[in-house]
Amino acid sequence: MSVTVEKPGPGKPAAAPETTRSARSLVDAVFRAREISIAGALLLLVLFTWIAEPRFLNDQGIKDLLLNAAILVLLAVGQSVVVITRNIDLSVGSVVGLSAFACGKFVSGTDHGVLTVLLLGLLVGAGCGIVSGALVSFGRVPALVVTLGMLYIIQGVDYWWAQGQQINAADVPQPVLDLGSGSVLGVPYLPLIAFAVLAATAYVLRTYRGGRELYAIGSSPEAARLAGVPIRRRVLGAYLFSGAVSGFAGALWLARFGTVVADNAHGWELTVVSAVVVGGVAIVGGTGTVWGAALGALLLTTIGSALAVLKVDSFWQDAIAGALLLAAISVDRIVRVRMTRALRKRSAR
């Protein structure tokens, strides 16, 4: 999805409705094709691995795939909202680690319920997101610098707080652990939660004005400003959302694994960015969908699981992720150039 906001100047006619609809149809078709190709690659990977090792798709194998992908899908959704605005958040992994440890510390040896844990995770993540968002939107500090700094700050706070301590599953209330291991009709809770967040975010981005304005900011910040889009508030909101989702994912990390240390989710930042870009969200902003980002996350997770099943060195997982990232950026550039030419030809008719 791509939205370009342009305010006609004096004597300049507004774009014809037919041209606008045609442009949107072309953009939507391009990204639907991108997402379909990712889904096809995912299916081929699953099929190949299943042929090589039939146990890959037994009941437990499918559950493991869904559980392993759930947290990465959540982080990809939050990251997508930020990247769409032509920004980036490199602190998501450290926020997950801080949130998981904070939640574990809070509930250790107590009988706190699931809602309390999830709310605490949301608050921790939202606080981190507000700091990053305020510095980027109101402080006008480059997003790469801000979020990289936040990554190290949050990691330092987490290590200082933990002091080598580990939260064990035996100290976590059983209802919290049940959230990570329970299921409905055979489907684990965590993938269902991730899907609910994914669907709600996709609906807001496509339906509500605030969601469409995020695409407008990423497509052309200057045009968005001239059109009256509150750029600073929208960018702050994007970082707030990304932080809150990361904190929420940290609470789910506690529920999923039970045992928590200071460096949980360490290094996940680049994995999340790779999932988002591979899924079709342009690193330069303005295009892509959270559905594509979720498919990218599922593809990377499945690659990791397939390599483990096929007994391939885990080093290749990072190498493949890097190769996919470079390929996705190259494809984005080619598609953007060709799409621009096509739109110009249609506008000239």
matplotlib code that plots the C-alpha trace (Angstrom):
import matplotlib.pyplot as plt

x = [0.0, 1.2, -0.4, 0.9, -0.7, -0.4, -1.9, -2.7, -1.2, -2.7, -3.7, -2.7, -5.6, -6.1, -5.3, -8.1, -10.0, -9.5, -5.7, -5.7, -7.7, -5.5, -2.3, -3.7, -4.8, -1.3, 0.4, -2.0, -1.5, 2.3, 2.3, -0.3, 2.0, 4.9, 3.0, 1.8, 5.3, 6.5, 3.6, 4.6, 8.2, 7.1, 4.9, 7.8, 10.1, 7.7, 7.0, 10.7, 11.5, 8.5, 9.6, 13.1, 11.8, 8.1, 8.1, 8.5, 4.7, 3.4, 1.2, 4.0, 6.1, 3.2, 2.7, 6.4, 6.4, 3.4, 4.8, 8.3, 6.8, 4.3, 6.6, 8.6, 5.3, 4.3, 7.6, 7.4, 3.9, 5.2, 8.3, 6.3, 4.3, 7.5, 9.2, 6.2, 6.8, 10.4, 11.9, 13.3, 13.3, 16.5, 15.5, 12.7, 14.8, 16.2, 12.7, 11.5, 14.3, 13.6, 9.9, 10.3, 12.6, 10.5, 7.4, 9.3, 10.6, 7.2, 5.3, 8.1, 6.8, 3.4, -0.1, -0.5, -2.8, -2.2, -3.8, -1.5, 1.6, 0.4, -0.5, 2.9, 4.6, 2.6, 3.5, 7.2, 7.3, 5.2, 7.5, 10.5, 8.6, 7.6, 11.2, 12.4, 9.4, 9.8, 13.5, 12.8, 9.7, 10.1, 13.9, 14.5, 17.3, 17.9, 15.9, 19.0, 21.0, 18.1, 17.0, 20.6, 21.3, 18.1, 19.2, 22.4, 20.7, 18.0, 20.4, 22.6, 19.6, 18.5, 22.0, 22.4, 19.0, 19.4, 23.0, 23.2, 19.9, 17.7, 13.9, 12.9, 9.7, 9.1, 8.7, 6.2, 2.5, 0.9, -1.8, 1.0, 2.8, -0.5, -0.8, 2.4, 1.6, -2.2, -4.3, -7.8, -9.0, -5.4, -4.2, -1.8, -2.8, 0.2, -0.3, -4.0, -2.9, -0.4, -3.0, -5.5, -2.9, -1.9, -5.5, -6.4, -3.3, -3.9, -7.5, -6.5, -3.8, -6.1, -9.3, -8.7, -7.3, -4.5, -3.3, -3.4, -1.5, 1.4, 1.8, 1.5, 4.4, 6.6, 5.8, 6.5, 7.0, 6.9, 3.7, 2.1, 3.1, 1.5, -1.6, -1.9, -0.9, 0.4, 3.7, 5.2, 2.2, 1.9, 5.6, 5.4, 2.3, 4.1, 7.0, 4.6, 2.8, 6.1, 7.3, 4.0, 3.9, 7.5, 6.7, 3.7, 5.9, 8.2, 5.3, 4.5, 8.2, 7.9, 4.7, 6.3, 9.7, 9.2, 12.9, 14.1, 17.6, 18.9, 19.9, 16.6, 15.9, 19.4, 20.2, 16.6, 16.6, 18.1, 16.0, 12.9, 14.0, 14.8, 11.4, 9.7, 11.8, 11.6, 7.8, 7.6, 7.7, 10.0, 12.9, 12.5, 8.9, 5.5, 4.7, 4.0, 1.6, 1.8, 0.4, 3.6, 5.8, 4.1, 4.7, 8.4, 8.6, 7.0, 9.4, 12.5, 11.2, 10.4, 13.9, 15.4, 13.2, 13.9, 17.7, 17.5, 15.4, 17.8, 20.8, 22.3, 24.7, 22.7, 25.3, 23.4, 20.2, 21.9, 23.5, 20.2, 18.5, 21.1, 20.9, 17.1, 17.4, 19.8, 17.5, 14.4, 16.0, 17.2, 13.7, 12.2, 14.4, 13.6, 9.9, 9.9, 11.6, 9.4, 6.2, 7.2, 7.6, 4.3, 2.5, 4.0, 2.9, -0.7, -0.8, 0.4, -2.5]
y = [0.0, 3.5, 6.8, 10.1, 13.3, 16.4, 19.7, 21.5, 24.9, 28.0, 27.3, 23.7, 21.2, 18.4, 14.9, 13.3, 10.7, 8.1, 8.6, 8.4, 5.2, 3.7, 4.5, 2.9, -0.2, -0.5, -0.2, -2.6, -5.2, -4.9, -5.6, -8.3, -10.1, -9.6, -11.1, -14.0, -14.8, -14.8, -17.2, -19.4, -19.5, -20.4, -23.3, -24.6, -24.5, -26.4, -28.9, -29.6, -29.9, -32.2, -34.5, -34.7, -35.1, -36.1, -35.4, -31.7, -31.4, -33.6, -32.0, -31.0, -29.7, -27.4, -26.1, -25.4, -23.4, -21.3, -20.7, -19.8, -17.3, -15.6, -13.3, -12.4, -11.6, -9.2, -7.4, -7.3, -5.7, -3.0, -2.4, -2.1, 0.8, 2.7, 1.8, 2.9, 6.4, 6.4, 5.6, 2.6, 1.1, -0.8, -1.1, -3.7, -6.7, -4.9, -3.8, -7.4, -8.4, -5.6, -6.2, -10.0, -9.5, -6.8, -9.0, -12.0, -10.0, -8.6, -12.0, -14.1, -15.9, -14.2, -15.1, -12.2, -12.9, -12.9, -9.5, -7.8, -9.3, -8.2, -4.7, -4.3, -5.4, -2.9, -0.1, -0.9, -1.0, 2.1, 4.0, 3.1, 3.9, 7.3, 8.2, 7.1, 8.7, 12.0, 12.3, 11.4, 13.4, 16.5, 16.4, 15.8, 13.3, 10.7, 7.5, 5.3, 7.2, 7.4, 3.8, 2.4, 4.5, 3.3, -0.3, 0.1, 2.1, -0.5, -3.4, -1.6, -1.0, -4.7, -6.1, -3.7, -4.6, -8.4, -8.6, -12.1, -13.2, -15.6, -15.9, -19.5, -21.1, -22.5, -18.9, -17.8, -18.2, -21.2, -19.1, -17.1, -20.3, -21.7, -18.7, -19.7, -23.4, -23.6, -23.8, -23.5, -26.4, -27.4, -23.9, -22.3, -19.1, -17.1, -17.4, -16.5, -13.4, -12.4, -12.9, -10.7, -7.9, -8.3, -8.1, -5.1, -3.2, -4.0, -2.8, 0.5, 1.2, 0.6, 2.1, 5.0, 8.4, 8.1, 4.9, 6.3, 9.4, 7.2, 6.0, 9.7, 10.6, 7.8, 8.6, 12.3, 14.1, 17.5, 16.8, 15.4, 18.5, 20.7, 18.6, 19.3, 15.9, 16.1, 14.5, 14.7, 13.3, 10.5, 9.5, 9.6, 7.4, 4.9, 4.6, 4.3, 1.5, -0.3, 0.0, -1.2, -4.2, -5.0, -4.8, -7.0, -9.5, -9.5, -10.5, -13.3, -14.3, -14.9, -16.9, -18.9, -19.8, -19.3, -18.9, -15.3, -13.7, -10.2, -10.9, -12.4, -11.5, -10.1, -9.5, -9.8, -6.2, -7.1, -10.2, -8.1, -5.6, -8.4, -9.9, -6.5, -5.7, -9.3, -9.0, -6.0, -3.0, -0.6, 0.5, 4.1, 4.1, 4.7, 1.2, -2.3, -4.0, -5.7, -8.8, -9.0, -8.3, -11.2, -13.5, -12.4, -13.2, -16.6, -17.3, -16.5, -18.6, -21.5, -21.3, -21.6, -24.6, -26.3, -25.9, -27.4, -30.4, -30.9, -30.7, -27.7, -25.5, -22.6, -20.1, -20.5, -19.1, -15.7, -15.9, -16.7, -13.9, -11.5, -12.6, -12.3, -8.8, -7.7, -9.3, -7.6, -4.2, -4.7, -5.8, -2.8, -0.5, -2.1, -2.2, 1.4, 2.7, 0.7, 1.6, 5.3, 5.0, 3.2, 5.9, 8.7, 7.0, 6.6, 10.2, 11.5, 9.7]
z = [0.0, -0.8, -0.3, -1.7, -0.4, -2.5, -2.0, -5.3, -5.5, -7.1, -10.7, -10.4, -11.0, -8.6, -9.9, -11.8, -9.7, -12.5, -12.4, -8.6, -8.6, -11.3, -9.4, -6.2, -8.1, -9.6, -6.2, -4.6, -7.4, -7.1, -3.3, -3.5, -6.0, -3.6, -0.7, -2.9, -4.0, -0.3, 0.6, -2.4, -1.3, 2.2, 0.9, -1.2, 1.8, 4.0, 1.2, 0.6, 4.3, 4.8, 2.0, 3.5, 7.1, 7.4, 11.1, 10.3, 9.8, 12.6, 15.3, 17.5, 14.6, 13.4, 17.0, 17.3, 14.0, 15.1, 18.6, 17.3, 14.8, 17.1, 18.9, 15.8, 14.0, 16.7, 16.6, 12.8, 13.0, 15.3, 13.3, 10.1, 11.4, 12.1, 8.9, 6.9, 8.2, 6.8, 10.2, 12.0, 15.5, 16.4, 20.1, 19.8, 20.9, 24.0, 24.9, 24.7, 27.1, 29.6, 29.5, 30.0, 32.9, 34.5, 34.2, 35.6, 38.5, 39.2, 39.3, 40.8, 43.8, 43.6, 42.3, 39.9, 37.0, 33.2, 32.6, 35.2, 33.4, 30.0, 31.2, 32.8, 29.6, 27.6, 30.0, 30.0, 26.2, 25.8, 28.0, 25.9, 22.7, 23.9, 24.7, 21.2, 19.5, 21.3, 20.3, 16.7, 16.1, 18.4, 18.9, 15.2, 16.0, 13.3, 14.1, 13.5, 16.2, 18.7, 18.6, 18.5, 21.6, 23.2, 22.4, 24.4, 27.2, 27.7, 27.6, 30.2, 32.5, 32.0, 32.9, 35.8, 37.2, 36.7, 38.2, 36.7, 38.2, 36.4, 36.7, 36.7, 35.5, 39.0, 40.3, 37.6, 38.4, 36.6, 34.8, 33.1, 32.0, 30.7, 28.4, 26.7, 26.5, 26.3, 23.2, 21.8, 19.5, 19.1, 18.2, 20.7, 22.4, 21.3, 17.5, 18.0, 19.9, 17.3, 14.5, 16.4, 16.8, 13.1, 11.8, 14.0, 12.9, 9.2, 9.5, 11.2, 8.7, 5.7, 7.0, 9.4, 8.4, 11.0, 9.4, 5.9, 7.1, 8.2, 4.6, 3.4, 5.7, 4.4, 0.8, 1.0, 4.3, 2.7, 0.8, 4.0, 5.9, 3.2, 3.4, 7.1, 8.4, 12.0, 11.3, 14.7, 16.5, 14.0, 14.2, 18.0, 17.8, 15.6, 18.0, 21.0, 19.2, 18.3, 21.9, 23.3, 21.0, 21.9, 25.6, 25.1, 23.3, 26.3, 28.5, 26.1, 26.0, 29.8, 29.3, 26.5, 28.0, 31.8, 32.3, 31.7, 31.8, 31.0, 27.4, 26.1, 22.5, 22.1, 18.5, 17.3, 16.0, 12.6, 12.4, 12.8, 10.2, 7.8, 8.3, 7.6, 4.5, 3.1, 3.6, 1.2, 3.5, 1.8, 4.0, 2.6, 3.8, 2.3, 1.0, 2.2, 4.6, 8.0, 6.3, 4.2, 7.2, 9.1, 6.1, 6.1, 9.8, 9.3, 6.4, 8.4, 11.3, 9.1, 7.5, 11.0, 11.9, 8.5, 8.9, 12.4, 11.2, 8.2, 10.6, 8.8, 10.7, 12.3, 10.9, 7.6, 9.1, 9.5, 6.1, 4.4, 6.3, 5.2, 1.6, 1.6, 3.1, 0.3, -2.3, -0.9, -0.9, -4.5, -5.6, -3.8, -5.7, -9.1, -8.4, -7.2, -10.4, -12.7, -10.8, -11.0, -14.8, -15.1, -13.1, -15.1, -18.4, -17.0, -15.8, -19.2, -21.1]

ax = plt.figure().add_subplot(projection="3d")
ax.plot(x, y, z, "-o")
ax.set_aspect("equal")
plt.show()
